[in-house]
Every structure is written in C-alpha cells, then in structure tokens.
C-alpha cells in the first residue's frame, strides 16, 4: 500500500508518496513514483519505507502531526485575535511574515491567505468570520492517538488537537454554556510586540514537539513490526507535496540522519538549543492564555510534554506507591534491584509471590 498526501495542489504539482510493500515491487515502480512525486532540493518525495503496512502507517501519523500543527496555528490565531486584538488583515500580514522565516510551511502560508480573503458570498468582511467553528475529521487523527496509546507512546499535542475537534463539534452545548460559565473579566496588560514575538517562538517550539511525538509513534511501530523505517526518509518525504511540508523538516531530516537511534527529536543538540532559547516565551504565552481565559490545549500539552521529558524526577513515585497501596502492584526502589511491596497499614497483609503481581503490566 502507499500513503499519499498533497490535496489538490499535490495532485497537480506532485504529492508526497509513502510506499510500503515488497521491495521488488517498489523497485519496479520506483522510476514512475519518483517522477510523479513532488521534487525538493535533494530529490523526490517518494522513497521505500518498508514492508506491507509501513507506508500507510507513516501516512496515518503524518495526518496526526497535521492535526497537531493545525491546532497550534489555530490557538496562535485565537491569541492574536482575542488577546492582542488584531484584525484579519494584520493577522494575515503577521503569518505571512512568519512564513518568510523559520516557520515557513504550507499551513502557515495558507493561514495568511485564508485570513486575508474577502467574503465571496456577501461581499462584506472576510470569509473566515463566516466559517462555523466546527472542525470535521475523517478519522486518521483518532487512529494516530489510538496507536500511540496501544504502543505506550506519549502524544499529548496530537491528542489535544483531537479532543479540541470533539469539543468544537458540540456547538449547541458551547453556546448554552457560554451563558452560564464564566471566565476572566480582564486580560493581563502585556506589550503587543512581546506577545507576537513570544507567539512565534512558542509556535516553533510546540511544532517541534508535535513532530517528535509523531516520529516516536512511527519508531515504536517500526521496531515492534520489524519494518526498519528510516525516520530521516519520512522527514524528506514530507518536505514537499504534503500538507505538513515545512522548512523545519530540513533540520529534522538532518538530525535523524545524523543519529538513527535518536530517542527524541528534542534532545538533538540543535533542537535542544533552539527550544532552550524559546521556552520562556512559550511559558509566557501559556500563562497569558490561562489568565485570559483563552484555551490553548495543544500549546499547553506541548509544553507539558517538554517539561515532563526534561525532568530527571517525576511524581510518578507517588502514583506507583498508590498502586501498591490499593492493589498490591509492587514498586521498584531507587536504592536496590527487584520489585517490592509495602504493608502500608496494619490492614495490609503479605501478598505472596511478589513477581507474580507484575504480570500483565504494559
């Protein structure tokens, strides 16, 4: 099978092709696929990914990353509109400016065009202001989140994007809730220039997290299924023709090519340095959103993902202690090997063979 991304533009100018199946079959088709696919500076956006199933799987995760990317951009738009107070023209110019720099991507590019488009039906205002705030979906984002859960891979940015689509669909409920539930009456007084600069930094850092999560899902599946998918090839395939094509993918491709065993994109020296330089901007934006009553589920989930991953120590010790308390699930110690169980109170009794208590753990 083969995953294909690109929409109408990809159909005209060449899509991103993600084939998987027998190598012999691919070799026969390669000349055709390479010519049909989008072309970038280092070649065609078509390459062999692995055995049957791998190509469609990579395409599915591509769509999950797409969900995350779109939600991040939507949240930035919301802050620019609701907090900064920008009009559509100014927002369009802001996104267009960002698209000339490190945030260059298809989705940022079309966001600028969408915001600047006058309404073609009434002739008044802009199309975007007439679009009902209900986002549809075909299911690939849901499949990606389900796969992440099945493979025990954290994908909070993608999951937040999916949850937000669910909430958006409950338009009637939200309208009624808006008359009952309250938010902040005032927003913090922050420099407009500072917010815009921080939004650019936050969007870049969060996008890195979205890609990191998607690539983590692909790696987990590839390892489990024996596909041997080259993640740097995935990045190359996504550089042209597809919906998530972005300048950022050049760096992602280089990082994954330099270290095929890279555990997470965030710990690549280049990306680590960039996120370290931007994380305070990211924090200011999330804080501003919370204080203003503007939801930012994907930006916040991405930041929490970053903070959890960078912590040497997490409060998971308490969670595991609770599991041992109520279910005798045992725990590991920091000072010696082996599973242990504690008689936490006088009501707790011995549980016999401790090793048997860990059976069924994922």
C-alpha positions in Angstrom: 0.0 0.0 0.0 1.0 3.6 -0.4 0.1 6.7 1.6 -0.4 9.9 -0.4 -0.6 13.5 0.8 -0.9 16.7 -1.0 -4.6 17.6 -1.7 -5.5 19.4 -4.8 -2.1 21.1 -5.2 -0.3 17.8 -4.8 -2.4 16.3 -7.5 -1.4 19.0 -9.9 2.3 19.5 -8.9 3.3 16.2 -7.3 2.3 14.8 -3.9 4.3 13.2 -1.1 4.3 9.4 -1.7 4.8 7.0 1.2 5.0 3.5 -0.3 5.3 0.2 1.7 5.3 -3.4 0.5 7.6 -5.9 -1.2 10.9 -4.3 -2.1 10.9 -5.9 -5.5 7.5 -4.3 -6.3 8.8 -0.9 -5.3 11.9 -1.2 -7.4 9.8 -1.9 -10.4 7.6 1.2 -9.7 10.3 3.5 -8.4 11.0 5.3 -11.7 7.3 6.2 -12.1 6.8 7.1 -8.4 9.9 9.3 -8.3 8.7 11.2 -11.3 5.1 11.6 -10.1 6.1 12.8 -6.6 6.9 16.3 -5.5 10.5 17.4 -6.1 12.7 19.1 -3.5 16.3 20.3 -3.4 17.6 16.8 -2.5 15.4 14.7 -4.7 12.0 13.2 -5.0 9.4 13.0 -2.2 9.0 9.3 -2.7 11.0 6.5 -1.1 10.7 2.9 0.0 9.6 2.9 3.7 9.4 -0.8 4.5 7.2 -3.9 4.2 3.4 -4.1 3.8 1.6 -1.7 6.1 4.5 0.7 6.8 3.7 3.2 4.1 0.0 3.6 5.1 1.1 3.8 8.7 3.5 6.6 8.1 0.7 8.5 6.2 -1.6 8.0 9.1 0.9 9.5 11.5 1.5 12.3 9.1 -2.1 13.2 9.4 -1.8 13.0 13.2 1.0 15.5 13.1 -1.1 17.6 10.7 -3.9 17.7 13.4 -1.4 18.9 16.0 0.1 21.6 13.6 -3.3 22.9 12.6 -4.5 23.2 16.2 -1.3 25.0 17.3 -1.8 27.5 14.5 -5.5 27.9 15.4 -4.5 28.7 19.1 -2.0 31.3 17.9 -4.7 32.9 15.7 -7.0 32.9 18.7 -4.5 34.8 20.9 -3.8 37.3 18.1 -7.5 37.9 17.7 -8.9 37.7 21.2 -5.9 39.0 23.3 -3.9 41.2 21.0 -6.9 42.5 19.3 -5.6 42.2 15.7 -7.9 42.3 12.7 -7.8 39.8 9.9 -5.5 41.9 7.6 -3.0 42.4 10.4 -3.1 38.8 11.3 -2.6 37.8 7.7 0.4 40.0 7.4 1.8 38.5 10.7 1.5 34.9 9.4 2.9 35.9 6.0 5.9 37.5 7.8 6.4 34.4 9.8 6.3 32.3 6.7 9.3 34.2 5.4 11.4 32.8 8.3 11.8 29.7 10.4 8.1 29.0 10.5 7.9 28.7 6.7 5.4 26.0 5.9 2.3 25.2 3.8 -0.1 25.5 6.8 1.3 28.9 7.9 1.3 30.1 4.2 -2.4 29.2 3.7 -3.3 30.6 7.0 -2.1 34.1 5.8 -4.1 33.6 2.6 -7.3 32.4 4.4 -7.3 35.4 6.8 -6.9 37.9 4.0 -9.7 36.5 1.8 -12.7 38.8 1.5 -16.1 37.1 1.7 -17.1 35.9 -1.8 -20.8 35.4 -1.0 -22.0 38.6 0.8 -19.2 40.8 -0.4 -18.8 42.1 3.2 -16.0 41.3 5.6 -13.9 38.2 5.4 -14.7 34.5 4.7 -13.0 33.4 7.9 -15.6 35.3 10.0 -18.5 33.4 8.4 -17.0 29.9 8.8 -18.8 28.0 11.6 -16.4 26.9 14.4 -16.9 23.2 14.0 -14.0 21.1 12.7 -14.7 17.9 10.8 -12.4 14.9 10.5 -12.0 11.6 8.7 -10.6 9.6 11.5 -6.8 9.4 10.9 -6.1 11.7 13.9 -8.1 9.4 16.1 -6.3 6.3 14.7 -3.0 8.0 15.4 -3.9 8.7 19.1 -5.2 5.1 19.4 -2.0 3.8 18.1 0.0 6.0 20.4 -2.0 4.6 23.4 -1.6 1.0 22.1 2.2 1.4 21.8 2.6 3.4 25.1 3.9 6.5 23.3 3.0 9.9 24.7 1.4 12.1 22.0 -0.3 14.9 24.0 -0.2 17.5 21.3 -2.0 15.3 18.8 -4.4 14.1 21.5 -5.2 17.7 22.5 -5.9 18.6 18.8 -8.3 15.6 18.6 -10.1 16.5 21.8 -10.5 20.1 20.6 -12.2 18.8 17.5 -14.6 16.8 19.6 -15.4 19.9 21.7 -15.8 22.1 18.6 -18.5 19.7 17.3 -20.6 20.4 20.4 -21.5 23.9 19.2 -25.0 24.0 20.7 -23.7 22.9 24.1 -21.0 25.5 24.0 -23.5 28.3 23.1 -25.6 27.4 26.2 -22.5 27.0 28.4 -21.3 30.5 27.4 -24.3 32.0 29.1 -23.6 30.0 32.3 -19.9 29.5 32.8 -17.6 32.5 33.5 -14.0 33.4 32.5 -11.7 36.2 33.4 -13.3 39.7 33.0 -9.9 41.3 32.3 -6.8 40.3 30.4 -3.2 41.0 31.6 -1.7 44.2 30.2 1.2 42.9 28.1 3.0 44.6 25.3 1.6 43.7 21.9 5.1 43.4 20.4 6.1 41.0 23.2 3.1 38.7 22.7 3.6 38.5 18.9 7.3 37.7 19.4 6.5 35.1 22.1 3.8 33.5 19.9 6.3 33.0 17.1 8.8 31.3 19.5 6.0 29.2 21.2 4.7 28.0 17.8 8.1 26.9 16.7 8.9 25.0 19.9 5.5 23.4 20.0 5.7 22.3 16.4 9.0 20.5 17.2 7.1 18.6 19.9 4.3 17.6 17.5 6.8 16.2 15.1 8.7 14.5 17.9 5.6 12.7 19.1 4.6 11.6 15.6 8.1 10.3 14.8 8.1 8.5 18.2 4.9 6.6 17.2 6.4 5.6 13.9 9.6 4.4 15.5 7.7 2.3 18.1 5.6 0.6 15.4 8.7 0.1 13.2 10.6 -1.5 16.0 7.7 -3.7 17.0 6.8 -4.8 13.5 10.4 -5.1 12.2 9.8 -2.5 9.4 13.1 -0.7 9.8 11.6 2.6 8.8 14.2 5.3 8.3 12.8 8.3 10.1 15.1 10.7 8.1 13.4 9.4 5.0 10.0 10.2 6.5 11.2 13.8 7.0 12.5 14.0 3.5 9.2 12.7 2.0 7.3 15.3 4.0 9.4 18.3 2.7 7.4 18.7 -0.5 3.9 18.0 -1.8 2.2 17.2 1.5 0.2 19.2 4.0 2.8 19.3 6.8 5.7 20.4 4.5 7.8 22.9 6.3 11.3 24.5 6.4 11.7 22.8 9.8 11.8 19.4 8.1 15.3 20.1 6.7 16.6 20.3 10.3 14.6 17.2 11.3 15.9 15.2 8.4 19.5 16.2 9.2 19.1 15.3 12.9 17.6 11.9 12.2 20.2 11.1 9.6 23.0 12.0 12.0 21.6 9.7 14.7 19.3 6.9 13.7 18.9 6.0 17.3 17.9 9.4 18.5 15.4 8.8 21.3 13.5 12.0 20.8 13.9 15.0 18.5 14.0 17.4 21.4 17.4 16.0 22.6 19.1 16.6 19.2 21.8 19.2 20.1 20.4 21.7 17.5 16.8 21.4 18.6 17.6 21.3 22.3 19.5 24.6 21.9 16.6 26.2 20.0 13.9 25.1 22.5 16.1 26.2 25.4 16.3 29.6 23.8 12.5 29.8 23.4 10.9 28.0 26.3 10.4 31.2 28.4 8.4 32.7 25.5 6.4 29.5 25.4 5.7 29.7 29.1 4.6 33.4 28.9 2.1 32.5 26.1 0.5 29.6 28.0 0.4 31.7 31.2 -1.2 34.6 29.2 -3.8 32.2 27.8 -4.8 30.8 31.2 -5.0 34.3 32.7 -7.1 35.5 29.7 -9.5 32.5 29.6 -8.3 31.6 26.1 -7.9 27.8 25.7 -4.6 26.6 24.4 -4.7 22.9 24.8 -2.1 22.0 22.2 0.4 24.7 23.2 0.0 23.7 26.8 0.1 20.0 26.1 3.3 20.5 24.1 4.9 22.5 26.9 3.9 19.9 29.5 5.4 17.2 27.2 8.7 19.1 27.1 8.7 19.7 30.8 7.9 16.1 31.7 10.5 14.8 29.3 13.3 17.1 30.6 12.7 16.2 34.2 15.1 13.7 35.8 12.5 13.1 38.5 8.7 13.0 38.2 5.9 12.5 40.8 5.3 9.0 39.3 6.8 7.6 42.5 3.6 8.7 44.4 1.4 7.2 41.7 3.2 3.9 41.9 3.0 3.9 45.7 -0.7 4.4 45.4 -1.0 1.5 43.1 0.9 -0.7 45.5 -1.3 0.6 48.4 -4.7 -0.2 46.9 -3.8 -3.1 44.6 -0.5 -4.6 45.7 1.0 -3.8 42.3 4.5 -3.5 43.9 7.1 -0.9 43.2 10.8 -0.5 42.3 13.2 1.2 44.6 15.9 3.7 43.9 18.5 2.1 46.2 18.3 -1.6 45.2 17.1 -4.0 42.5 13.9 -6.0 42.4 10.1 -5.5 42.9 8.9 -4.6 46.4 5.6 -4.4 48.3 4.9 -2.4 51.4 2.4 -3.2 54.2 1.3 0.4 54.2 -1.1 -0.1 57.2 -1.9 -2.7 59.7 -4.8 -3.8 57.4 -2.3 -4.7 54.7 -1.1 -8.3 54.6 1.6 -10.2 52.7 0.9 -10.9 49.0 3.0 -13.9 48.5 5.0 -14.2 45.3 5.7 -10.5 44.5 6.9 -11.2 41.0 3.5 -12.6 40.0 2.0 -9.2 40.9 3.6 -7.6 37.9 2.1 -9.9 35.4 0.0 -8.1 32.8 2.0 -4.8 33.1 2.3 -3.0 29.8 
